[in-house]
Amino acid sequence: MFKRSEQDKRPQVQIFVDGVAVAARQGDTVSAALLASGVDARRSTAVSGAPRLPYCMMGVCFDCLVTIDGVGNRQGCLVPVAEGMQIEIQKGKREIGK
């Protein structure tokens, strides 16, 4: 669905999504990197388990919640990627201690 422009010459950054290495670009947010990577980035809601993808990309809707470096309920659309970042797609409610 999403494809990077061939004119995008920003340096690559390696992140890990559910343990799998994914190439992102310097300056991407976590959500933008997930959408551009083709990884199934659908989280599931805590109450109904409905699938959600990043939607507004500006921090309003909370459909982009992920666990980043062990910290849950982070809005992926507001967090820039960093080399080696560990991201987990959030399934259901946040676990205690994360």
C-alpha positions as CSV (number, residue, x, y, z in Angstrom):
1,M,0.0,0.0,0.0
2,F,2.8,2.4,0.9
3,K,6.0,2.7,-1.1
4,R,9.1,4.9,-0.5
5,S,10.0,7.4,-3.2
6,E,13.1,6.4,-5.1
7,Q,14.2,10.0,-4.5
8,D,14.3,9.4,-0.8
9,K,18.1,9.3,-0.2
10,R,18.1,9.7,3.6
11,P,20.4,7.3,5.5
12,Q,18.9,3.9,6.5
13,V,18.4,3.0,10.2
14,Q,17.9,-0.5,11.3
15,I,15.0,-1.1,13.8
16,F,13.6,-4.4,15.0
17,V,9.8,-5.1,14.9
18,D,8.8,-8.1,16.9
19,G,12.4,-9.3,16.7
20,V,12.7,-8.9,12.9
21,A,15.1,-6.4,11.4
22,V,13.4,-3.7,9.4
23,A,15.1,-0.9,7.4
24,A,13.8,2.6,8.2
25,R,15.0,6.0,7.2
26,Q,16.6,8.6,9.4
27,G,13.8,11.1,10.3
28,D,10.9,8.6,10.0
29,T,8.5,8.2,12.9
30,V,8.0,4.6,14.1
31,S,4.5,4.6,12.5
32,A,5.8,5.9,9.2
33,A,8.6,3.3,9.2
34,L,6.1,0.5,9.9
35,L,3.8,1.5,7.2
36,A,6.6,1.9,4.6
37,S,8.1,-1.4,5.6
38,G,5.1,-3.5,4.6
39,V,5.2,-5.2,8.0
40,D,1.7,-6.1,9.4
41,A,1.5,-3.2,11.9
42,R,-2.0,-3.7,13.0
43,R,-2.4,-3.6,16.7
44,S,-5.5,-4.9,18.5
45,T,-7.6,-2.8,20.9
46,A,-7.8,-3.7,24.6
47,V,-11.6,-4.1,24.8
48,S,-12.8,-5.7,21.5
49,G,-9.6,-6.8,19.9
50,A,-10.4,-4.8,16.8
51,P,-7.5,-4.3,14.4
52,R,-6.0,-0.7,14.1
53,L,-3.4,0.9,11.9
54,P,-1.8,4.3,12.4
55,Y,-4.4,6.7,11.2
56,C,-4.0,10.4,12.0
57,M,-0.1,10.5,12.2
58,M,-0.2,13.5,14.6
59,G,-1.0,12.0,18.0
60,V,-4.7,12.5,18.2
61,C,-6.3,9.1,17.6
62,F,-4.0,6.7,19.5
63,D,-4.4,4.0,16.9
64,C,-0.6,3.7,16.6
65,L,0.2,2.5,20.1
66,V,3.3,0.2,20.2
67,T,5.8,-0.9,22.8
68,I,9.2,0.8,22.2
69,D,12.3,-0.4,23.9
70,G,10.2,-2.1,26.6
71,V,7.8,0.8,27.3
72,G,4.2,0.2,26.3
73,N,1.5,2.5,25.1
74,R,3.9,4.7,23.1
75,Q,2.4,6.7,20.2
76,G,4.5,5.5,17.3
77,C,3.5,8.5,15.2
78,L,5.3,10.9,17.6
79,V,8.5,8.9,18.2
80,P,11.4,9.2,15.7
81,V,13.2,5.9,14.9
82,A,16.7,5.3,16.3
83,E,19.3,2.8,15.3
84,G,18.6,-0.6,17.0
85,M,15.2,0.4,18.4
86,Q,13.1,-2.5,19.6
87,I,9.4,-2.2,18.7
88,E,6.6,-4.6,19.5
89,I,3.2,-4.4,17.9
90,Q,0.8,-4.0,20.8
91,K,-1.8,-6.8,21.0
92,G,-4.7,-6.0,23.3
93,K,-4.2,-4.2,26.6
94,R,-0.8,-3.1,27.9
95,E,0.9,-5.6,30.2
96,I,1.7,-4.5,33.8
97,G,5.4,-3.4,34.0
98,K,5.6,-2.5,30.3
